[in-house]
Amino acid sequence: MKMHLKTPMFLLLGIACLCLTHSCKENIDMSDRYTFKDYTIASYLAEHDSTYSEYIKLLNNVKISRRSTSSVYQLMSARGKYTMFAPTNRAIQDYLDSLYKDGVITEPSWEGFKSEHTLDSIQKLIVYNSILDGTKDNVEPLQTGSFPDNNLPLDLPNMNDRKLNICYDKNPQYIYVEGVFDDDGNIVKGALIDLKNRDIFTINGYIHQVHSVVAPSEKTLADLLQGYLDSGQGKYIVMAKLMQAIGMTDTLTKERDEVYEE
């Protein structure tokens, strides 16, 4: 007598699925997988704090304005269109060294300032001079490829209401912010933009690493005219004498109309 063994249908289906799963299994090497990370300017600086730790401290210390309790660092964490010339730790120390050499501070450190007011002013100058904010006017952040021609200013002023000049050395790879030329056409002073760490993209702007603090001249029109008076020569000496005669010198020392600002 023949016996027919019948295998249940659900068992056959289970075996088929198991075989199919085993045959399609793929071992994927995850070690080289690139993970994209969206940086803000603030988070990029924090990620590279070994280079920018001193600058980060300043960004945290300086407020956006006299009326604001928010720091510039918080501003760099927000949505916007910022162009930043970020000084390295070495650049900031070099600047402190220069202030010490000029007798502005008693030692080449933040503890060397003679008053809180001077300390606050210097920190603001470093921070405000280094950032262009295109958010209000809907101006796109700047890459080096869109910089102006030699010795011309950027269209957008920085947070210190100064338009920064862009200068190129004889080798166009070397770009300086607020460069000063000697008689032979060489850059003798200025904030050198790093060759490698430039055009760093973040979701709220571009970062350009600089090897000196961006420090535009703080001379006012009155200072320039006084220079003509002191030297007794120059093509504007007559104008300088007129301004002095009518008592306009004090007015020309002002950087802004405080009544308007308020």
Buried (B, 14 or more C-beta within 10 A) or exposed (E): EEEEEEEEEEEEEEEEEEEEEEEEEEEEEEEEEEEEEEBBBBBBBBEBEEBBBBBBBBBBBBBBEEEEEEBBBBBBBEEBBBBBBBBBBEBBBBBBEBBBEEEBBEEBEBEBBEEEEEBBEBBBBBBBBBBBBBBEEEBEBBBEEEBEEBEEEBEBEBBBEBEBBBBBBEEEEBBBBBBEBEEEEEBEEBBBBBEEBBBBEBEBBBBBBBBBBBBBEEEBBBEBBBBBBEEEEBEBBEEBEEBBEEEBBEEBEEEEEEEEEE
